[in-house]
C-alpha cells in the first residue's frame, strides 16, 4: 500500500528483487500473464515486486528455471 | 528489527529479495541526494538510482524523521 511522506515523496512498501538480467527476463515473462507481480521495473538487474506475491513468484520462477535449465548465458539483452 | 529483512535465494546468488521501502518522486536532485546519503550512512540503503531519483531502504522510520527535520528542503519541494 503506497504511503505519502509529506504529500510528495512516494513511499512504497514492497520487495526489492536483485538478480541476473537472465533471471529478470524470466520474471518479466512470468509477469506478462497477469501483470500481478511487478510493481516497478527499476533497472536491468532490479525489480520491485508485491510482497504478498513473493512466495508465488518464487514458486513460478523455480518452475521456469527447471524448464529452462539449458538457457544460454548470452541470451541477448533487449 | 532484523526480522523486517527477509532474504531468500534461488540457486545460489542468482536472485536476492529484500523487504523494505522504495522512496521515489523526489522533485529535485538536491531533494533526493540528502536522504539517500543519510540512508547510506545509517546502513539501511540497499539500492539507489541517481538518474531516476529513487532509493530503496530496509527501514524508513529514520529517513522519514530525517525528512521531517528538514523544513527548508521540504518547502523547496512543495514549491516545485
Backbone of each chain as nested JSON, in Angstrom:
{
  "chains": [
    {"id": "A", "residues": [
      {"number": 1, "name": "UNK", "atoms": {"N": [0.851, -1.207, 0.0], "CA": [0.0, 0.0, 0.0], "C": [0.881, 1.25, 0.0]}},
      {"number": 2, "name": "UNK", "atoms": {"N": [0.731, 2.115, -0.985], "CA": [1.572, 3.312, -1.046], "C": [1.27, 4.273, 0.093]}},
      {"number": 3, "name": "UNK", "atoms": {"N": [2.31, 4.892, 0.553], "CA": [2.175, 5.849, 1.642], "C": [2.896, 7.115, 1.226]}},
      {"number": 4, "name": "UNK", "atoms": {"N": [2.349, 8.253, 1.515], "CA": [2.998, 9.501, 1.139], "C": [3.751, 10.076, 2.325]}},
      {"number": 5, "name": "UNK", "atoms": {"N": [4.936, 10.568, 2.079], "CA": [5.686, 11.274, 3.096], "C": [5.588, 12.756, 2.77]}},
      {"number": 6, "name": "UNK", "atoms": {"N": [4.958, 13.503, 3.625], "CA": [4.779, 14.945, 3.431], "C": [4.113, 15.256, 2.088]}},
      {"number": 7, "name": "UNK", "atoms": {"N": [3.291, 14.357, 1.62], "CA": [2.498, 14.602, 0.436], "C": [3.239, 14.693, -0.883]}},
      {"number": 8, "name": "UNK", "atoms": {"N": [4.482, 14.311, -0.928], "CA": [5.151, 14.454, -2.228], "C": [6.154, 13.359, -2.522]}},
      {"number": 9, "name": "UNK", "atoms": {"N": [6.775, 12.805, -1.498], "CA": [7.701, 11.725, -1.783], "C": [6.945, 10.428, -1.599]}},
      {"number": 10, "name": "UNK", "atoms": {"N": [6.893, 9.646, -2.628], "CA": [6.125, 8.422, -2.567], "C": [6.948, 7.317, -1.933]}},
      {"number": 11, "name": "UNK", "atoms": {"N": [6.315, 6.658, -0.97], "CA": [6.986, 5.588, -0.26], "C": [6.202, 4.308, -0.483]}},
      {"number": 12, "name": "UNK", "atoms": {"N": [6.855, 3.324, -1.023], "CA": [6.191, 2.064, -1.321], "C": [6.773, 0.938, -0.484]}},
      {"number": 13, "name": "UNK", "atoms": {"N": [5.884, 0.18, 0.134], "CA": [6.345, -0.982, 0.888], "C": [6.244, -2.204, 0.001]}},
      {"number": 14, "name": "UNK", "atoms": {"N": [7.37, -2.711, -0.412], "CA": [7.352, -3.927, -1.219], "C": [8.723, -4.603, -1.168]}},
      {"number": 15, "name": "UNK", "atoms": {"N": [8.98, -5.423, -2.144], "CA": [10.188, -6.233, -2.122], "C": [11.1, -5.838, -3.277]}},
      {"number": 16, "name": "UNK", "atoms": {"N": [12.346, -5.613, -2.942], "CA": [13.344, -5.337, -3.965], "C": [13.96, -6.662, -4.383]}},
      {"number": 17, "name": "UNK", "atoms": {"N": [13.885, -6.955, -5.66], "CA": [14.473, -8.191, -6.173], "C": [15.676, -7.829, -7.031]}},
      {"number": 18, "name": "UNK", "atoms": {"N": [16.824, -8.361, -6.632], "CA": [18.047, -8.119, -7.393], "C": [18.516, -9.446, -7.978]}},
      {"number": 19, "name": "UNK", "atoms": {"N": [18.741, -9.471, -9.27], "CA": [19.09, -10.733, -9.916], "C": [19.833, -10.489, -11.224]}},
      {"number": 20, "name": "UNK", "atoms": {"N": [20.28, -11.582, -11.832], "CA": [20.916, -11.5, -13.15], "C": [19.89, -11.011, -14.171]}},
      {"number": 21, "name": "UNK", "atoms": {"N": [20.356, -10.335, -15.224], "CA": [19.42, -9.949, -16.284], "C": [18.659, -11.155, -16.857]}},
      {"number": 22, "name": "UNK", "atoms": {"N": [19.302, -12.315, -16.891], "CA": [18.634, -13.506, -17.435], "C": [17.482, -13.951, -16.533]}},
      {"number": 23, "name": "UNK", "atoms": {"N": [17.685, -13.869, -15.222], "CA": [16.62, -14.206, -14.265], "C": [15.523, -13.154, -14.342]}},
      {"number": 24, "name": "UNK", "atoms": {"N": [15.938, -11.911, -14.498], "CA": [14.956, -10.839, -14.591], "C": [14.055, -11.026, -15.812]}},
      {"number": 25, "name": "UNK", "atoms": {"N": [14.66, -11.471, -16.903], "CA": [13.882, -11.719, -18.126], "C": [12.806, -12.773, -17.87]}},
      {"number": 26, "name": "UNK", "atoms": {"N": [13.139, -13.78, -17.077], "CA": [12.163, -14.833, -16.761], "C": [11.044, -14.262, -15.89]}},
      {"number": 27, "name": "UNK", "atoms": {"N": [11.4, -13.422, -14.939], "CA": [10.387, -12.802, -14.069], "C": [9.448, -11.928, -14.904]}},
      {"number": 28, "name": "UNK", "atoms": {"N": [10.014, -11.178, -15.853], "CA": [9.191, -10.338, -16.728], "C": [8.216, -11.189, -17.525]}},
      {"number": 29, "name": "UNK", "atoms": {"N": [8.719, -12.339, -17.959], "CA": [7.893, -13.267, -18.734], "C": [6.735, -13.798, -17.867]}},
      {"number": 30, "name": "UNK", "atoms": {"N": [7.049, -14.155, -16.629], "CA": [6.022, -14.647, -15.705], "C": [4.968, -13.556, -15.459]}},
      {"number": 31, "name": "UNK", "atoms": {"N": [5.451, -12.337, -15.326], "CA": [4.556, -11.213, -15.023], "C": [3.627, -10.87, -16.187]}},
      {"number": 32, "name": "UNK", "atoms": {"N": [4.061, -11.199, -17.393], "CA": [3.284, -10.868, -18.594], "C": [1.87, -11.45, -18.578]}},
      {"number": 33, "name": "UNK", "atoms": {"N": [1.705, -12.605, -17.945], "CA": [0.392, -13.263, -17.918], "C": [-0.693, -12.368, -17.343]}},
      {"number": 34, "name": "UNK", "atoms": {"N": [-0.439, -11.887, -16.123], "CA": [-1.481, -11.123, -15.416], "C": [-1.011, -9.76, -14.917]}},
      {"number": 35, "name": "UNK", "atoms": {"N": [0.263, -9.478, -15.078], "CA": [0.863, -8.27, -14.509], "C": [0.544, -8.171, -13.015]}},
      {"number": 36, "name": "UNK", "atoms": {"N": [0.776, -9.277, -12.351], "CA": [0.338, -9.4, -10.971], "C": [1.497, -9.433, -9.966]}},
      {"number": 37, "name": "UNK", "atoms": {"N": [2.709, -9.298, -10.452], "CA": [3.865, -9.431, -9.561], "C": [4.684, -8.146, -9.47]}},
      {"number": 38, "name": "UNK", "atoms": {"N": [5.015, -7.59, -10.611], "CA": [5.956, -6.465, -10.641], "C": [5.257, -5.136, -10.359]}},
      {"number": 39, "name": "UNK", "atoms": {"N": [5.849, -4.384, -9.445], "CA": [5.354, -3.044, -9.141], "C": [6.092, -2.035, -10.017]}},
      {"number": 40, "name": "UNK", "atoms": {"N": [7.38, -2.23, -10.128], "CA": [8.189, -1.297, -10.891], "C": [9.46, -1.975, -11.407]}},
      {"number": 41, "name": "UNK", "atoms": {"N": [9.775, -1.666, -12.65], "CA": [10.991, -2.154, -13.279], "C": [12.066, -1.1, -13.03]}},
      {"number": 42, "name": "UNK", "atoms": {"N": [13.044, -1.413, -12.207], "CA": [13.979, -0.374, -11.776], "C": [15.221, -0.253, -12.655]}},
      {"number": 43, "name": "UNK", "atoms": {"N": [15.901, -1.366, -12.886], "CA": [16.989, -1.35, -13.865], "C": [17.208, -2.78, -14.351]}},
      {"number": 44, "name": "UNK", "atoms": {"N": [18.26, -3.005, -15.125], "CA": [18.394, -4.312, -15.763], "C": [18.628, -5.466, -14.789]}},
      {"number": 45, "name": "UNK", "atoms": {"N": [18.896, -5.129, -13.524], "CA": [19.08, -6.2, -12.554], "C": [18.195, -6.033, -11.314]}},
      {"number": 46, "name": "UNK", "atoms": {"N": [17.262, -5.113, -11.378], "CA": [16.482, -4.794, -10.183], "C": [15.007, -4.581, -10.497]}},
      {"number": 47, "name": "UNK", "atoms": {"N": [14.157, -5.15, -9.649], "CA": [12.71, -5.036, -9.8], "C": [12.071, -4.808, -8.44]}},
      {"number": 48, "name": "UNK", "atoms": {"N": [10.904, -4.13, -8.454], "CA": [10.1, -4.068, -7.247], "C": [8.956, -5.053, -7.436]}},
      {"number": 49, "name": "UNK", "atoms": {"N": [8.719, -5.871, -6.422], "CA": [7.686, -6.894, -6.507], "C": [6.741, -6.751, -5.318]}},
      {"number": 50, "name": "UNK", "atoms": {"N": [5.455, -7.081, -5.53], "CA": [4.492, -7.043, -4.431], "C": [4.896, -8.068, -3.375]}},
      {"number": 51, "name": "UNK", "atoms": {"N": [4.889, -7.621, -2.135], "CA": [5.347, -8.502, -1.061], "C": [4.477, -9.752, -0.942]}},
      {"number": 52, "name": "UNK", "atoms": {"N": [3.159, -9.573, -1.098], "CA": [2.233, -10.694, -0.942], "C": [2.423, -11.746, -2.039]}},
      {"number": 53, "name": "UNK", "atoms": {"N": [2.983, -11.299, -3.173], "CA": [3.129, -12.199, -4.314], "C": [4.486, -12.895, -4.337]}},
      {"number": 54, "name": "UNK", "atoms": {"N": [5.369, -12.534, -3.411], "CA": [6.731, -13.054, -3.449], "C": [6.818, -14.587, -3.403]}},
      {"number": 55, "name": "UNK", "atoms": {"N": [6.089, -15.251, -2.484], "CA": [6.182, -16.719, -2.451], "C": [5.702, -17.355, -3.766]}},
      {"number": 56, "name": "UNK", "atoms": {"N": [4.655, -16.759, -4.332], "CA": [4.103, -17.27, -5.578], "C": [5.103, -17.069, -6.725]}},
      {"number": 57, "name": "UNK", "atoms": {"N": [5.715, -15.899, -6.732], "CA": [6.709, -15.605, -7.768], "C": [7.895, -16.556, -7.655]}},
      {"number": 58, "name": "UNK", "atoms": {"N": [8.303, -16.795, -6.432], "CA": [9.426, -17.695, -6.19], "C": [9.127, -19.089, -6.755]}},
      {"number": 59, "name": "UNK", "atoms": {"N": [7.909, -19.549, -6.489], "CA": [7.497, -20.862, -6.974], "C": [7.467, -20.897, -8.501]}},
      {"number": 60, "name": "UNK", "atoms": {"N": [6.909, -19.836, -9.093], "CA": [6.824, -19.76, -10.553], "C": [8.217, -19.722, -11.19]}},
      {"number": 61, "name": "UNK", "atoms": {"N": [9.11, -18.989, -10.536], "CA": [10.471, -18.86, -11.055], "C": [11.212, -20.198, -11.008]}},
      {"number": 62, "name": "UNK", "atoms": {"N": [11.034, -20.894, -9.91], "CA": [11.68, -22.209, -9.785], "C": [11.169, -23.161, -10.859]}},
      {"number": 63, "name": "UNK", "atoms": {"N": [9.873, -23.05, -11.118], "CA": [9.24, -23.838, -12.166], "C": [9.87, -23.531, -13.533]}},
      {"number": 64, "name": "UNK", "atoms": {"N": [9.955, -22.229, -13.808], "CA": [10.528, -21.785, -15.082], "C": [11.99, -22.202, -15.223]}},
      {"number": 65, "name": "UNK", "atoms": {"N": [12.736, -22.071, -14.123], "CA": [14.15, -22.423, -14.156], "C": [14.332, -23.909, -14.416]}},
      {"number": 66, "name": "UNK", "atoms": {"N": [13.449, -24.709, -13.845], "CA": [13.508, -26.156, -14.051], "C": [13.255, -26.492, -15.526]}},
      {"number": 67, "name": "UNK", "atoms": {"N": [12.4, -25.682, -16.145], "CA": [12.066, -25.906, -17.558], "C": [13.114, -25.378, -18.519]}},
      {"number": 68, "name": "UNK", "atoms": {"N": [13.905, -24.433, -18.058], "CA": [14.858, -23.783, -18.969], "C": [16.286, -23.872, -18.445]}},
      {"number": 69, "name": "UNK", "atoms": {"N": [16.652, -25.044, -17.99], "CA": [17.986, -25.176, -17.409], "C": [19.101, -25.069, -18.444]}},
      {"number": 70, "name": "UNK", "atoms": {"N": [18.774, -25.264, -19.689], "CA": [19.788, -25.183, -20.731], "C": [19.906, -23.779, -21.312]}},
      {"number": 71, "name": "UNK", "atoms": {"N": [19.3, -22.834, -20.626], "CA": [19.306, -21.464, -21.131], "C": [20.732, -20.927, -21.293]}},
      {"number": 72, "name": "UNK", "atoms": {"N": [21.079, -20.419, -22.489], "CA": [22.437, -19.88, -22.681], "C": [22.633, -18.582, -21.902]}},
      {"number": 73, "name": "UNK", "atoms": {"N": [23.88, -18.338, -21.525], "CA": [24.181, -17.129, -20.742], "C": [23.988, -15.867, -21.561]}},
      {"number": 74, "name": "UNK", "atoms": {"N": [24.371, -15.963, -22.877], "CA": [24.259, -14.773, -23.72], "C": [22.925, -14.779, -24.474]}},
      {"number": 75, "name": "UNK", "atoms": {"N": [21.853, -14.792, -23.713], "CA": [20.524, -14.894, -24.323], "C": [20.01, -13.558, -24.853]}},
      {"number": 76, "name": "UNK", "atoms": {"N": [20.916, -12.619, -24.997], "CA": [20.532, -11.342, -25.59], "C": [20.028, -10.36, -24.554]}},
      {"number": 77, "name": "UNK", "atoms": {"N": [20.33, -9.096, -24.772], "CA": [19.856, -8.078, -23.843], "C": [19.062, -7.034, -24.601]}},
      {"number": 78, "name": "UNK", "atoms": {"N": [17.778, -7.01, -24.389], "CA": [16.931, -6.04, -25.074], "C": [16.299, -5.101, -24.1]}}
    ]},
    {"id": "B", "residues": [
      {"number": 1, "name": "UNK", "atoms": {"N": [13.692, -5.925, 14.684], "CA": [14.372, -5.008, 13.764], "C": [14.855, -5.77, 12.536]}},
      {"number": 2, "name": "UNK", "atoms": {"N": [15.656, -6.783, 12.793], "CA": [16.253, -7.523, 11.676], "C": [15.217, -8.4, 10.977]}},
      {"number": 3, "name": "UNK", "atoms": {"N": [14.169, -8.797, 11.722], "CA": [13.18, -9.688, 11.109], "C": [12.375, -9.003, 10.012]}},
      {"number": 4, "name": "UNK", "atoms": {"N": [12.51, -7.68, 9.901], "CA": [11.886, -6.98, 8.778], "C": [12.563, -7.354, 7.457]}},
      {"number": 5, "name": "UNK", "atoms": {"N": [13.798, -7.749, 7.572], "CA": [14.589, -8.052, 6.382], "C": [14.578, -9.554, 6.142]}},
      {"number": 6, "name": "UNK", "atoms": {"N": [13.956, -9.921, 5.067], "CA": [13.949, -11.335, 4.746], "C": [14.671, -11.562, 3.431]}},
      {"number": 7, "name": "UNK", "atoms": {"N": [15.552, -12.473, 3.438], "CA": [16.308, -12.761, 2.232], "C": [16.099, -14.214, 1.838]}},
      {"number": 8, "name": "UNK", "atoms": {"N": [15.954, -14.409, 0.568], "CA": [15.983, -15.781, 0.127], "C": [16.687, -15.858, -1.211]}},
      {"number": 9, "name": "UNK", "atoms": {"N": [17.168, -17.005, -1.502], "CA": [17.968, -17.14, -2.703], "C": [17.518, -18.339, -3.522]}},
      {"number": 10, "name": "UNK", "atoms": {"N": [17.644, -18.176, -4.797], "CA": [17.345, -19.282, -5.692], "C": [18.643, -19.654, -6.391]}},
      {"number": 11, "name": "UNK", "atoms": {"N": [19.012, -20.907, -6.262], "CA": [20.222, -21.413, -6.902], "C": [21.402, -20.49, -6.66]}},
      {"number": 12, "name": "UNK", "atoms": {"N": [21.81, -20.39, -5.419], "CA": [22.968, -19.581, -5.075], "C": [22.663, -18.099, -5.054]}},
      {"number": 13, "name": "UNK", "atoms": {"N": [23.473, -17.345, -5.752], "CA": [23.381, -15.888, -5.674], "C": [22.623, -15.287, -6.84]}},
      {"number": 14, "name": "UNK", "atoms": {"N": [21.847, -16.077, -7.528], "CA": [21.219, -15.569, -8.742], "C": [20.087, -14.586, -8.493]}},
      {"number": 15, "name": "UNK", "atoms": {"N": [19.489, -14.668, -7.314], "CA": [18.387, -13.754, -7.034], "C": [18.333, -13.449, -5.544]}},
      {"number": 16, "name": "UNK", "atoms": {"N": [18.124, -12.181, -5.231], "CA": [18.051, -11.772, -3.84], "C": [16.819, -10.893, -3.661]}},
      {"number": 17, "name": "UNK", "atoms": {"N": [16.021, -11.183, -2.66], "CA": [14.832, -10.382, -2.396], "C": [14.952, -9.74, -1.023]}},
      {"number": 18, "name": "UNK", "atoms": {"N": [14.686, -8.451, -0.961], "CA": [14.779, -7.719, 0.296], "C": [13.477, -6.965, 0.533]}},
      {"number": 19, "name": "UNK", "atoms": {"N": [12.855, -7.201, 1.673], "CA": [11.625, -6.488, 2.013], "C": [11.994, -5.107, 2.554]}},
      {"number": 20, "name": "UNK", "atoms": {"N": [11.32, -4.093, 2.056], "CA": [11.634, -2.751, 2.523], "C": [10.799, -1.693, 1.837]}},
      {"number": 21, "name": "UNK", "atoms": {"N": [11.38, -0.526, 1.656], "CA": [10.627, 0.616, 1.16], "C": [11.366, 1.341, 0.044]}},
      {"number": 22, "name": "UNK", "atoms": {"N": [10.614, 1.712, -0.969], "CA": [11.174, 2.483, -2.07], "C": [10.758, 3.944, -1.931]}},
      {"number": 23, "name": "UNK", "atoms": {"N": [11.732, 4.806, -1.92], "CA": [11.455, 6.245, -1.945], "C": [11.594, 6.724, -3.378]}},
      {"number": 24, "name": "UNK", "atoms": {"N": [10.58, 7.441, -3.857], "CA": [10.648, 7.949, -5.215], "C": [9.899, 9.272, -5.334]}},
      {"number": 25, "name": "UNK", "atoms": {"N": [9.878, 9.811, -6.528], "CA": [9.194, 11.07, -6.83], "C": [9.798, 12.283, -6.117]}},
      {"number": 26, "name": "UNK", "atoms": {"N": [11.088, 12.283, -5.978], "CA": [11.737, 13.481, -5.454], "C": [11.744, 14.535, -6.554]}},
      {"number": 27, "name": "UNK", "atoms": {"N": [11.428, 15.761, -6.162], "CA": [11.259, 16.797, -7.181], "C": [12.58, 17.312, -7.755]}},
      {"number": 28, "name": "UNK", "atoms": {"N": [13.664, 17.165, -6.991], "CA": [14.943, 17.644, -7.499], "C": [16.063, 16.719, -7.049]}},
      {"number": 29, "name": "UNK", "atoms": {"N": [17.205, 16.856, -7.707], "CA": [18.364, 16.045, -7.353], "C": [18.808, 16.344, -5.919]}},
      {"number": 30, "name": "UNK", "atoms": {"N": [18.717, 17.616, -5.534], "CA": [19.118, 18.013, -4.184], "C": [18.202, 17.369, -3.14]}},
      {"number": 31, "name": "UNK", "atoms": {"N": [16.908, 17.349, -3.424], "CA": [15.928, 16.718, -2.533], "C": [16.246, 15.241, -2.335]}},
      {"number": 32, "name": "UNK", "atoms": {"N": [16.653, 14.634, -3.402], "CA": [16.923, 13.203, -3.398], "C": [18.225, 12.856, -2.694]}},
      {"number": 33, "name": "UNK", "atoms": {"N": [19.248, 13.651, -2.972], "CA": [20.595, 13.299, -2.535], "C": [20.771, 13.227, -1.015]}},
      {"number": 34, "name": "UNK", "atoms": {"N": [20.213, 14.198, -0.292], "CA": [20.434, 14.245, 1.152], "C": [19.882, 13.008, 1.878]}},
      {"number": 35, "name": "UNK", "atoms": {"N": [18.601, 12.65, 1.692], "CA": [18.101, 11.462, 2.383], "C": [18.756, 10.169, 1.9]}},
      {"number": 36, "name": "UNK", "atoms": {"N": [19.123, 10.158, 0.629], "CA": [19.782, 8.974, 0.079], "C": [21.143, 8.771, 0.755]}},
      {"number": 37, "name": "UNK", "atoms": {"N": [21.865, 9.865, 0.9], "CA": [23.174, 9.811, 1.559], "C": [23.002, 9.412, 3.032]}},
      {"number": 38, "name": "UNK", "atoms": {"N": [21.959, 9.965, 3.634], "CA": [21.672, 9.64, 5.035], "C": [21.369, 8.141, 5.187]}},
      {"number": 39, "name": "UNK", "atoms": {"N": [20.585, 7.616, 4.276], "CA": [20.249, 6.188, 4.302], "C": [21.505, 5.326, 4.222]}},
      {"number": 40, "name": "UNK", "atoms": {"N": [22.434, 5.77, 3.398], "CA": [23.69, 5.045, 3.243], "C": [24.501, 5.106, 4.54]}},
      {"number": 41, "name": "UNK", "atoms": {"N": [24.512, 6.298, 5.149], "CA": [25.265, 6.498, 6.39], "C": [24.759, 5.622, 7.523]}},
      {"number": 42, "name": "UNK", "atoms": {"N": [23.431, 5.496, 7.634], "CA": [22.884, 4.709, 8.746], "C": [22.743, 3.224, 8.383]}},
      {"number": 43, "name": "UNK", "atoms": {"N": [23.18, 2.893, 7.184], "CA": [23.275, 1.488, 6.807], "C": [21.977, 0.805, 6.421]}},
      {"number": 44, "name": "UNK", "atoms": {"N": [20.977, 1.559, 5.94], "CA": [19.717, 0.933, 5.534], "C": [19.534, 0.924, 4.009]}},
      {"number": 45, "name": "UNK", "atoms": {"N": [20.476, 1.554, 3.302], "CA": [20.358, 1.649, 1.853], "C": [20.696, 0.317, 1.183]}},
      {"number": 46, "name": "UNK", "atoms": {"N": [19.793, -0.142, 0.319], "CA": [20.01, -1.404, -0.39], "C": [20.318, -1.14, -1.86]}},
      {"number": 47, "name": "UNK", "atoms": {"N": [19.586, -0.186, -2.429], "CA": [19.705, 0.087, -3.865], "C": [19.388, 1.557, -4.111]}},
      {"number": 48, "name": "UNK", "atoms": {"N": [20.012, 2.141, -5.118], "CA": [19.657, 3.514, -5.486], "C": [19.878, 3.718, -6.97]}},
      {"number": 49, "name": "UNK", "atoms": {"N": [19.181, 4.707, -7.502], "CA": [19.368, 5.077, -8.893], "C": [19.31, 6.599, -8.959]}},
      {"number": 50, "name": "UNK", "atoms": {"N": [20.484, 7.198, -9.109], "CA": [20.574, 8.658, -9.094], "C": [19.787, 9.282, -10.24]}},
      {"number": 51, "name": "UNK", "atoms": {"N": [19.874, 8.675, -11.409], "CA": [19.214, 9.244, -12.583], "C": [17.693, 9.275, -12.41]}},
      {"number": 52, "name": "UNK", "atoms": {"N": [17.145, 8.244, -11.786], "CA": [15.69, 8.183, -11.601], "C": [15.248, 8.702, -10.23]}},
      {"number": 53, "name": "UNK", "atoms": {"N": [16.207, 9.136, -9.426], "CA": [15.916, 9.674, -8.091], "C": [15.058, 8.726, -7.267]}},
      {"number": 54, "name": "UNK", "atoms": {"N": [15.54, 7.527, -7.139], "CA": [14.845, 6.522, -6.338], "C": [15.868, 5.822, -5.471]}},
      {"number": 55, "name": "UNK", "atoms": {"N": [15.444, 5.456, -4.259], "CA": [16.307, 4.584, -3.474], "C": [15.47, 3.657, -2.607]}},
      {"number": 56, "name": "UNK", "atoms": {"N": [16.064, 2.54, -2.274], "CA": [15.36, 1.501, -1.536], "C": [16.064, 1.267, -0.209]}},
      {"number": 57, "name": "UNK", "atoms": {"N": [15.274, 1.232, 0.872], "CA": [15.841, 1.053, 2.203], "C": [15.134, -0.084, 2.943]}},
      {"number": 58, "name": "UNK", "atoms": {"N": [15.823, -0.67, 3.908], "CA": [15.216, -1.734, 4.701], "C": [14.34, -1.155, 5.811]}},
      {"number": 59, "name": "UNK", "atoms": {"N": [14.631, 0.066, 6.227], "CA": [13.817, 0.724, 7.256], "C": [13.596, 2.168, 6.858]}},
      {"number": 60, "name": "UNK", "atoms": {"N": [12.376, 2.667, 7.057], "CA": [12.089, 4.013, 6.584], "C": [11.883, 5.037, 7.698]}},
      {"number": 61, "name": "UNK", "atoms": {"N": [11.751, 4.561, 8.946], "CA": [11.405, 5.462, 10.047], "C": [12.411, 6.596, 10.205]}},
      {"number": 62, "name": "UNK", "atoms": {"N": [13.686, 6.225, 10.206], "CA": [14.718, 7.252, 10.412], "C": [14.775, 8.233, 9.24]}},
      {"number": 63, "name": "UNK", "atoms": {"N": [14.513, 7.726, 8.045], "CA": [14.525, 8.587, 6.863], "C": [13.358, 9.579, 6.94]}},
      {"number": 64, "name": "UNK", "atoms": {"N": [12.193, 9.064, 7.356], "CA": [11.014, 9.924, 7.482], "C": [11.268, 11.031, 8.507]}},
      {"number": 65, "name": "UNK", "atoms": {"N": [11.88, 10.643, 9.625], "CA": [12.221, 11.622, 10.66], "C": [13.217, 12.635, 10.11]}},
      {"number": 66, "name": "UNK", "atoms": {"N": [14.173, 12.119, 9.397], "CA": [15.191, 12.977, 8.8], "C": [14.552, 13.994, 7.855]}},
      {"number": 67, "name": "UNK", "atoms": {"N": [13.602, 13.531, 7.046], "CA": [12.928, 14.429, 6.097], "C": [12.088, 15.474, 6.823]}},
      {"number": 68, "name": "UNK", "atoms": {"N": [11.457, 15.051, 7.925], "CA": [10.633, 15.979, 8.701], "C": [11.482, 17.082, 9.326]}},
      {"number": 69, "name": "UNK", "atoms": {"N": [12.727, 16.738, 9.671], "CA": [13.613, 17.711, 10.294], "C": [14.324, 18.598, 9.282]}},
      {"number": 70, "name": "UNK", "atoms": {"N": [13.867, 18.529, 8.062], "CA": [14.466, 19.341, 7.002], "C": [13.407, 20.266, 6.421]}},
      {"number": 71, "name": "UNK", "atoms": {"N": [12.867, 21.175, 7.216], "CA": [11.769, 22.017, 6.733], "C": [12.129, 22.856, 5.526]}},
      {"number": 72, "name": "UNK", "atoms": {"N": [13.376, 23.288, 5.462], "CA": [13.796, 24.145, 4.363], "C": [13.695, 23.403, 3.023]}},
      {"number": 73, "name": "UNK", "atoms": {"N": [14.233, 22.204, 3.015], "CA": [14.224, 21.447, 1.77], "C": [12.811, 21.005, 1.4]}},
      {"number": 74, "name": "UNK", "atoms": {"N": [11.966, 20.756, 2.424], "CA": [10.593, 20.358, 2.148], "C": [9.819, 21.496, 1.484]}},
      {"number": 75, "name": "UNK", "atoms": {"N": [10.124, 22.719, 1.937], "CA": [9.467, 23.885, 1.363], "C": [9.804, 23.995, -0.129]}},
      {"number": 76, "name": "UNK", "atoms": {"N": [11.05, 23.767, -0.42], "CA": [11.503, 23.813, -1.811], "C": [10.736, 22.773, -2.627]}},
      {"number": 77, "name": "UNK", "atoms": {"N": [10.574, 21.587, -2.027], "CA": [9.906, 20.504, -2.735], "C": [8.443, 20.849, -2.987]}},
      {"number": 78, "name": "UNK", "atoms": {"N": [7.801, 21.447, -1.98], "CA": [6.386, 21.769, -2.129], "C": [6.168, 22.868, -3.171]}},
      {"number": 79, "name": "UNK", "atoms": {"N": [7.159, 23.784, -3.245], "CA": [7.056, 24.859, -4.221], "C": [7.182, 24.297, -5.637]}},
      {"number": 80, "name": "UNK", "atoms": {"N": [8.004, 23.264, -5.767], "CA": [8.216, 22.7, -7.091], "C": [7.134, 21.755, -7.398]}}
    ]}
  ]
}
